[in-house]
Structure formats: C-alpha cells, structure tokens
Amino acid sequence: MRQLLFLCAFVMLLPLSQVHAQKVVTHQNLLWIRYQNQIRFSPTLNWQNEIEERWFVDYGQRHHFIAHTRLHHRFSSDVDVGAGVTYSRQSAQFPNAADNLVVPEIRLVQEINYAIPVSERVRLQQRFRVDERFIRINNGSELLDGYSFNWRFRFRLQASILLSSLESTSKTTLKIFDELMVNAGSNIVYNQFDQNRVYIGVEQSLSDDISLELGYMKWYQQTAAGNRFFNRDILRFTFSQRIDVNSD
C-alpha cells in the first residue's frame, strides 16, 4: 500500500515537471444523470450496466454520453473481477465552442474489486481498472478514418458508511471516494496524469432492489496539450436497480 501511495504521488507530480508553458485552468460546472442496474444470475455471477448523460450547467449543452456493460464474477464476499465494453460520445470540452464535434470512443475494460470490512457500518472498497481506449481520429472539426489507442490505469479507494440503523429496511449510506487515472501509450506525451476524481454522496434505498444517490464530485483533468487543465464541479444523480433472475 505504501508503494502505491508513492506511485500515485509521483504520477500526480509529472505534469509539474513536464509542462514548461504557463498552466491554464478552466473551471466548469456539470450535471451528471446516471441509471445503473445489476442483473444477478447467481450469487457469483452478475451483469452490470450503466447509462450516463453529462451536461454543462451554464449553457445546457451536452458534454458527454457514456454507456458501460460489464460481466462480473465474485470469488468471495470481498473479491470480484469484471470485464466488458464502454461506448461513449464526447462532445466539445467547451459549451460555447464553434465546432461542436462529437467524437466516438470504444473502450475495453477489465477490473478487480477488493472490499475490506472495517466494522458492521464501515466498508472500504478498492478498485483497480484497466481501460483500452480506441478514440476516433479527428482534426477538431471533423472525424477522420481510424482510431487512436492508449491505455488508462485507474485506482479508486472508496469508503461506504452506513448511517441508518442496522435493523432498518431503508438503508442510508454515505459514500466517499478518490480515484486516480493514469495514461500510457506511444501517443501520450504530456498527460501521463489523466485526472483525479474526489466524490462524496448519499445513497438512499427505497426497497431491496431500488436506490437513489445524490453526490458532489470534484474532477481535475489534464489535457493532451499538457499545460491546459479542467477543474470541474459536478452534481451527480444516480438511479440504481437490482434485478435478480436467480431462481434459487
């Protein structure tokens, strides 16, 4: 764990050592609306899906549409692995851009999740995810033939804290996480550090199978140019559903 913390600190300092031009930071406010479901085939096998719309608050313009689908296998109550595909359509990074080119991306995803029960109320969750990103080549105003490729490595540490009573059928859970993302590949020159996301939110279960979550995220991202960064404040709303098809 100590080695991982040193690695994260080193990667986050990379932009400071590599960028010689003046740093430009753009602040933006966004709204993310997400639907996710988990289809359980058995106690060890489930299929997870997400659809998320991301919008600029100030201009009401779409920033990003993204959809995930992953198959997960649980080895124990604390460890599971997943793999799947992500499809996204990235609009312009500025809502008032003259060319609002929408760039498609296909992403292969693999991940491992490890949970650490701290107490009856507190649970720590670690997730390591690898993205293989195929992004449509473009010149900023039109799409070109082919896709560029790069790796992205993601590590997230999350704490889930039960706020309601242990006997309550309606669970209220506080979630806090920090996720670091790092780029790799021959076309990555300046932005080995991709982004950092810090989140706090509250999930309220409405039944055993349905819950709502509202949270705030701080998203700090470096662009491929190296000297430009986005500092984003995000309000995220999530509707979650579990569908159990296990007949046992």
Order of alpha helices (4+ residues) and beta strands (2+ residues): alpha-beta-beta-beta-beta-beta-beta-beta-beta-beta-beta-beta
